[in-house]
Amino acid sequence: MSVTVESAAAKPHGQSTGLSKDRLRLWLKLLKATRLVEADLRERMRAQHATTLPRFDVMAALRRAPGGLRMTELSSELKVSNGNVTGIVDRLVSEGMIQRTPVENDRRVMVVSLTDAGKREFDALAAAHEGWVSGLFGGVSAAEARELGNSLDRISAEAAAHMQAIRDHGKGD
């Protein structure tokens, strides 16, 4: 799949095609659905578990990395700045959910990982989260979920290719 910056450029106002309008409506519907689902999950995390979605995301990233992650790796995984993650990590460390371990050959660098208590808390949150998402998507059949998932994978690949084309195009300037 190849995307060029020129092919991705929008037509001037008033020259949209029916397909272009359908794709724009799809984007707006995806955005609306995402915002509604995220708002619901944020509220349930807060109300039922006295926690936040960003905290859940940090714990999820660490649960997927049994050996832990350096702070820069964690930030990169979550696609946020180190500053955004540091406060969450500090709180989780103070609560005994995360531990910091110095890297053996560079004591200035820390690896963060879930403690056993952190793993237990995350696993409970993850089970609740999965149930909430399943309930929110209750009207979507297994076949529809797979089909929508495949479509979203294609959209993500197109967007990533477009962003790479923009980065590549900008290097020559």
Secondary structure, DSSP 8 states (H G I E B T S, - for coil): ----HHHH----TT---HHHHHHHHHHHHHHHHHHHHHHHHHHHHHHHHS--HHHHHHHHHHHT-TT-EEHHHHHHHHTS-HHHHHHHHHHHHHTTSEEEEEETTEEEEEEEEE-HHHHHHHHHHHHHHHHHHHHHTTTS-HHHHHHHHHHHHHHHHHHHHHHHHHHHHHHT-
